[in-house]
């Protein structure tokens, strides 16, 4: 049954792509339904627009790779930041939902299927974990610290997938003494490299000011939406 959706090389068949697109469509529809619950469609529409733009920018910049590792993973042009921004603007739940949908897009971009849980570790849960940045959104320098938390959380799921699945595919001459640390070192090498580039960018006054203005606009609309719920 699985062979209908996955080919012998671990990639997706046409049926597999169709199923993935269908799952993504269901996720988007569910997000729309949850966003419009409560009847505040104006605020919800604006929130969805911000989330859609952030996910689109994340997807486009994920193709702009500064460096790509041989066994998967790459340093991209700030692609994680755009998902983190959503979490910083709207909180963990919205950030995780956008990260979840983005993870499916990443799976469609470069699919590799060993098992359902492996896909969850490498794509779904790893990118949904970027939403954890919302936990620090109200603290001083919340975007910066939230971003670092998100990177660490994403790396934890990639490392877990490495321990459970990918280490079995290492060459026979691979040193056994390195098996305990290799998934961590490998995955965090490119994640932290991208994080370093992003942190430097966030420290630039013009960038910091621009992101602050966008955040004010996003948060202002969210406050209007929330306050309108209490009006008679």
Buried (B, 14 or more C-beta within 10 A) or exposed (E): EEEEBBBEEEEBBEEBBEBBEEBBEEBBEEBEEEBBEEEBEEBBBBBBEBBBEBBEBBBEBBEEBEEEEEEBBBBBBBBBBBBBBBBBBBBBEBBBBBBBBBBBBBBBEEBBBBEEBBBBBBBBBBBBBBBBBBBBBEEEEBBBBBBBBBBBBBBBBBBBBBBBBBBEEBEEEEEEEEEEEBBBEBBBBBBBBBBEBBBEBBEEEEEBEEBEEBBEEBBEBBEEBEEEEEEE
